Amino acid sequence: MSGAHAEVTAEASLPRATALLRYAALWLIGVSLRVTLLAVPPVIPLIHQDLRLSETAIGALTSLPVLLLAFAAVPGSLLVARTGLRRTVLLGLVIVAVFGAARGTAASAAVLFGSTLLMGVGIAVLQPVIPALVKAWFPSRVGIATALYANGLLIGEILGASLTLPLVGRSWGRGLAVWSVVVLGAAVTAYFLVAPVGTGEAGTGRWWPSWGERRTWQIGIILGSSSGLYFAANAFVPDFLHAGGADRAIGPCLTVLNAAQLLALLPVIWVPDKVVGRRRPLVVAGGLAFVAVLAIVVSPATFVFPAVAVIGVTSAFVLTLSLALPPLLAEPDDVPRLSAGIFTIAYLGAVAIPIMGGALWDLTGLRETAFAPCAVGSLLVAVLASRAELDPGPGPGG
């Protein structure tokens, strides 16, 4: 019996309760990886006032974890290869919980930044681990498992951004620390559920990404371009609308942009065989995103709401499909290193696109130019997806 056949057979014999607990664990880990990050923006004014941080320091506080998602992904792959899947998951979650809470006790900027740095390392280390966990737990249901994990990421963003202040009032320390309870819950769940299966307690020792492998770059650029569009939309739509005298539309637009992401998961859950591991859905998503960017630039008064909805849906759709590819394309022990290579490229691109857009706006004084890198990135998604080296086998997502 082949290894893949044995994995699928073992999955088919899983008790229903165990499968549901594993799905819940993936969702809770997804929430944990985002809720601690998105708890920061609502309390920025309070942090600014108490610690007297400059605007540059505030910008660094919010962007530092995103940069770490790129630079610490490969060390995460190394950690899996050296210590195993279970220990890496637990270590990453404990680091996020401890230093996420430590941010709330910071009495100085140095402690706040140090805690944020270490929390970001924990999140970054976990990024390449989750696809391996999906491969180990659900080898024949990669699409559904990945969609639930992605739903956790999105729900974590919404919870952190919307509930932090209502939960803790005007205490930014409690606002940052309270979400560590959720992360500890994920760690406890993982402790009991993550066993030495699939990738085992000791890997093959392969951890360095295959930088010469074409699909690593294809998937990384696809994911980075789409994520960069999402980050840029959140960054530039408010000032873009303000410059056009449409201040009242800013709040509703951001709500539509972020809430629309949840709709992207429906096709992945309902018809995984039709979308997961397929080129055409990615091509269509890139094309729709390009049209949405053009609509914002050409006629924001008419199209801004449907356009940002399309951007929200397509970015979350591409994210989910991209997260599902490493478990589909790689052997169990190679999933973390393929994921690490993809995430390194993707998050560098996701940071670069908003920076380039902002630089163009500053250079030209034209608000429309901020979306030029977004348009190019959307086209890259469509073009690269049409040529991507994906698994041609039938029904990879079920």
Protein Blocks (a to p, Z undefined) as FASTA:
>chain_A
ZZklmmmmmmmmpcfklmmmmmmmmmmmmmmmmmmmmmmmmmmmmmmmmnopafklmmmm
mmmmmmmmmmmmmmmmmmmmmnojklmmmmmmmmmmmmmmmmmmpcbfklmmmmmmmmmm
mmmmmmmmmmmmmmmmmmmlmmmmmmmmmmmmmmmmmmmmmmmmmmnomafklmmmmmmm
mmmmmmmmmmmmmccehjljbdehiabdcfkbmklmmmmmmmmmmmmmmmmmmmmmmmmm
mmnopamlmmmmmmmmmmmmmmmmmmmmmmmmlmgopaklmmmmmmmmmmmmmmmmmmmm
lmmmmmmmmmmmmmmmmmmmmmmmmmmmpcfklmmmmmmmmmmmmmmmmmmmmmmmmmmm
mmnopaklmmmmmmmmmmmmmmmmmmpccdfbghklZZ
